[in-house]
Amino acid sequence: MLDKTKKDWWKSAVVYQIYPRSFQDTTGSGVGDLNGIIRRLDYLAELGIDLIWLSPVFASPQVDNGYDISDYRDIDPLFGTLEDMRTLIREGKKRGIGIMMDLVLNHSSDQHPWFLKAKADKESPYHDYYVWRDGTPDRYPNGMQSVFGGPAWEWVPELGQYYFHQFAPQQPDLNWENPALRREIYDMILWWMEQGVEGFRLDVIDQIAKEPDREITGNGPRLHEFLRELSRETFQKGCLVTVGEAWGANLERAKLYSAPDGSELSMVFQFEQMMLDQKPGGEKWDLCPLPFVKFKESFARWQEGLHGCGWNSLFLNNHDLPRVVSRWGNDGEYRVQSAKLLGTMLHGMQGTPYIYQGEELGMTNVRLPIDQYRDVEILNFYKRCQEEGRPEEETMRSIYAKGRDNARTPMQWTAGENAGFTEGTPWIPVNPNHTTINAEAALADPDSVFHYYQKLLKLRKELPVFAHGDFTLLEPDHPKLFVYRRAYEGKQLLVVCNFSDEETVWEPKAEWKNARTLIANYPSHAGALRPWEAMMLYLE
Ligand code: TEU
């Protein structure tokens, strides 16, 4: 177990993300719940994780699966009660697993009492908790569009005003310019700290300092000022880990966010690598092959750039992204090998790794008929494509490749009915491949992706080079191989990954001949690298 009283304890931690509605149902409602997570804590302890990032479980109308919060201090009955939450925190702690809550501070639900009061009365002190502009119903204040499609302004006839929403209309943006709002947020966070949570993930934190009149959404002028105040008033009063979601972060900004003095956050999720397979300036639905050399260059730049002056988060999956084994691996013939390779590539780097539920099983994307998708973003995209008369096939191809529901189908526990996720009707269909890809089978198989991840996590704890070593990219221009070296106090780690379906000839330099193989996804290495072969070598 990690000593979580030590400053920076999270540098050796591994985080596991749970999307509660798809993890484990215990009531037959078809939606996962907190008791389901408690039931599976031993599984997570066996994997070897230190923290759970829990996607939002707060009270919510669930328009955006909980990213629309109507009470920040209560649990949605869908998931359980505050008492269940306290039990989860307690039971987690017993196993060395902390809870990281997912705070959505950029916007609330339109059903939050603050917004109901703000909308009822212009004179209410809550009115200014949100972002309003006077106007007329026939003319939006400007042409800004919301992330989920459609205008970012919603008309309220009773007030003769529009309110601003960067996401769905049911997710009005909070006005961080208002000090009273900020104070309420800080008090709420301090309250969660008292409940014993060990960290926070901050949803779209780079969008809180918006200035709609200047069409600024991300990286607003007051962003880092707000973050420093937030951190000082809350996180710095405890020994917490914090990670901000920042689609707009570049390296320079990441140095501010994750400055070693702890003045802002522990780290951010940046999405530079995740956006490489989309046309520059285009949208995520465009399908482009991954520019592999750029991909490596980007990782290397972040590894080198934050070494000693900041901290990386390491992730390939989350609840908004397609399954990585389908995206950048081979989810057919080489599913197991490529899932292990992707884990090797990522877990050899410096930073705090995040595993998204099911990644440790090599779970894949899904293909559903359109009426079985649930995500507001997918449904809006489909509607728009229909209106624009785009060919159905092309639309579906984008959804299969990039839709957020790929990550949101239920966790595959068993080969049985509904994958052991629920005894009721799952809120979204289970991936039919659960008959072969499931936790029960993985636990029984010593060569499974699960056991490989378990070993990766163990290695990170055993050898300081993982947390502290510097990073050098080797073979930067090689079109198939991702090779890098980490070095720390005379010890060296070599990570070799063949990102392809073909054998590739490559040998490490002579000095590595005596190295120890820490982990590999083929039983033995034979001259050429086999399809999706990956290994870590260690030289003392
Ligand atoms: O995501 C931020 C965000 O910008 C995403 O909507 C992203 O652009 C999209 O998923 C790309 O497909 C966060 C949460 O992670 C997401 O689940 C929420 O829907 C969103 O904020 C609003 O709270």
Residues whose N, C-alpha, C, O or C-beta is under 5 A from the ligand:
A	BS01	TEU	D64 Y67 V147 F167 D203 V204 D320
